[in-house]
Amino acid sequence: MKTIIIEDEKPAARLLQRKLDKLELKATVLLHSVEEAVEWFNENEHPDLIFLDIQLSDGLSFEIFEKVEIKSAVIFTTAFDEFALRAFKLNSIDYLLKPIDEDDLELAVAKFKERVPKNEKLQLDFQAIKKMLSNPFEKDFKKRFTVKIGQHLKVIAIEEVECFFSENKGTYIHTYDNRNYLIESTLEILEQELDPEKFFRISRKFIIPISAIKEIEIHTNSRLKIVLPTFVDDQVIVSREKVLSFKNWIK
């Protein structure tokens, strides 16, 4: 069975590859962008199964299917929430919500092997999926947070957030008045709840809003350093794997 992975973050692609190895499913091809994938599909026999991230470094992965007729089965690896994923279910698509759990991965692969005979390809309506995911009225992004301060509750509007960061296994909001508040969430969950046009996860430690970017400096190892209005930390760095998608985001 021929399997490929299309994922813009190379470490995530390699991690998924190793997890598939344990399930005796060899993914020998790793692709990282729409352009790279289109070129590969035009020059190679199409696989039985594709593990596909939605947001790639140079656009949505659905653009691949607009340029190349692909009939491979697809398992999405995505940070989209359950509401948006109804589109996948309607089209008989399996999906794995990031971060990928090994048990969920094993079940998805078993489901694929059970439902898709080797001589049969899935017929998927990618245009319908893209339309559902692109509809801005289908997603209600987070607008406020409630934090506990002693015996009191404080409401923090999304416009007050200068950044989100993780530290010592906790997740914090840093506000423009230079205060930190511990919240009961994770950066992974926040990625699903925040408007991706306004917020970007620049590293494992930080999510920042575009409105809070004061300066962008060239840093070592092809990375970028972000200067925020009040948050002082030398580690507000765009990781090397995120630099290209970050540049596309700020455009």
N, C-alpha and C positions, 0 to 999 in steps of 0.2 A: 504494500500500500504506500503510495507516494504522498508525502505530507510536507507542506511548507508553512513557515511562520512569517507573517507580515506585521512588524511591530517597530515603531520608530525609535524606541529606547533599546539600544543594543544589549545592555545588561539584562533587561527584562526578557528580551528574546532568547538570550542564552540560558537564562534560568528556566524558562518554559521548555526549551529544548532538553535540558537535563531532566526535568520532570517527566517529559514524554519518553525519554530513554528508559526510565524506570518502568514504564508501562509497555515497553517493547514496541514503541511507535517511533520510528526514526524520522526526524525532521532534518533533512540534510541541506535545505535551502532556507536562509534567513534574509528577508528583504525589509527595507526600512523606510521607503518612501513611495509615493504614488508613481513618480517617474521611474524609479528602479523596478517596481513591480510590473508596470506596463511593458517596459523593455524586456523583462524576463519572460512574461507570458507570450509575447510576440515571437520569442526565439526558442521556446521550450514546450515540451508536451505538458499539458495542464495536469495538476495533481488530483488525487482522489479527495483530499481534504486540505482546507486552508484554515489556519488559526489567524484571525484577522482583527487587528486593532482598528478602531474607528478613526481616531484622530492621529494622522501621520504628520511627519515633519513639514510636508509641503501641501497639506490639504486633507480632506476627508477621504477615507479609503473607497467610498462609493464612486469616486471619480475613476477608479481603475475599471469598474464595470461599465462605465460610460464609454470607455475607449477600447475595451477588449471584451469579447463575448466569452464569459466564463461560466461553466456548468458544474464546477467543483462544489462539493459540500463545504459548508462554512460553519465554524464555531467562532463566535465573536469573543474577544477578550476586551472588556470594556469597563469604563468607570461610570457609564450611564446608569441611572437608577431604575428601579423596577417599573416605574410609570412609563418611561420611554421604551423599556424592553418589551412592552406589549407588542410592539411592531415586529420584533423577532419571533415571538410566539405565534403570531398570526401567519407567519411565513415558514413555520416549522423549522426555525433556526435554533440551534443550541447556543448558549452563551455562558461565559464565565465572568463573574463580576470581580474586578481587581480589588485588592490583591488576590491572586488566584490560590484557592485552597486545593491541596492535592487530592482530597477525597472528591471534591466537585469535579476536578479534572478527570479523574478516573471514571466517574459516572457519565460524564459527557462523551468520553471516548467510547465507553461501552454502549451508550445509546446510539452513537453513530454506527458502530459496527453491527448493531442489531437491526437498525432501520434501513440502512443503505446497502443493498447488495453491491458486489464489486462491479457489476455490469450496468449499474443504474446511477444517474446523477440527479441531484436535487434541482428542481426548477424553482428559482427564487425571484421574487419581485423586488429587486433592489430599489427601483424607482419609488415604489410605495413606501418602503422602509425609510428611504432618504427624506421623502416628503413629510412623514410623521415626525422624524427626528429633527427636521429643520423648522417645524412650526413653532414659532416663539410663544404661541398661546398655550402650548401643551406643557410648559414647564414653569412652575412657580418657584423661583429661586429664593433663598434665605434672605429675609429683610431685617431681622433683628435677632439678638441673643439675650437670654436671661441668665444672669450669673448671681451666685450667692455670695454675699459679703456679710459675714457674721450671721445675725438673725434677720438680715434684710435681703431683698432681691433687687437687682439693678437691671434695667433694660438698656442694652447697647444697640443702637441703630447701625445698620451695615455701613452707613456713611461715616461713622465714627472710627471705623477700623483702619488702622495704618498697616497692620500685617497680622498674620497668624503664625505662631511658631511652636515647635515642640522642644521640651527640655525636661530631662530627668523623668521620662515616661509620662509627662503631662503635656496638655495642649493649652496654649494661652492665646488670648486676644491682646494685642498691643494697640492702644488708642492714640489719637492725635494729641491728647493731653498728657502723653508720656506715662501712661499707667498700664499695668499688666493685670489680666483677669484670667483665672483658671476656668476652663469650660469642660463640660462632660462630653467630649467628642474626640475625634482623631483627625489628622490631616487628610486621611483617606476618605473619611465620611464627608468632610468639608468640601473636598474636590467635587463631590456629587451634588452638594447643596448650593454651591456658589455659582453665580453667573460667569461662565467661562470667557465672556467678552471683557469682563471687568477684573477677574481674578486669575492668577496663574501660579501654579506650584513650581517654584524655581529650583527646589532641591528637596531632599528628604525632610528638611527642617523647616522650610518657609513656604508660605503662600502669601503673595502680595497683590494689592489692587493696583491697577495701572495709574490711578489718580494719586497714589502715594510716592511714585517714583520721582525723586528730586534730581538725581544724576545717575548716569550709567558709566562706569569706568572699566577700561580694559584691565583684566586681571591675569594672573599666571595660568599657564596650561590651557590657553584659549578660552578661559572662562570670563564671566562678566561680574563686576561688583556693583551692587545696587546701594545707592545712598538714599535713605529715608529721612523724613523731616525730623523725627525725634528719637527713633530707635537706633541705638549705637551698638553695633556688633560687627566685628570684622568678618563674620561668617555669612553675611547676607550676600551670598554668591550664587549666581546661576550656574548649576552644574554643567559640566562639559557636554553631557548627553542632551541637555535641555536648551542649549544655546540657540540652535537653529530654529526650533519651534518657538522659543521666546522672541526671537527677532521677527518671526512671522506674526506673532501675537501683537506686538507693539505697533506693527504697521496698520 
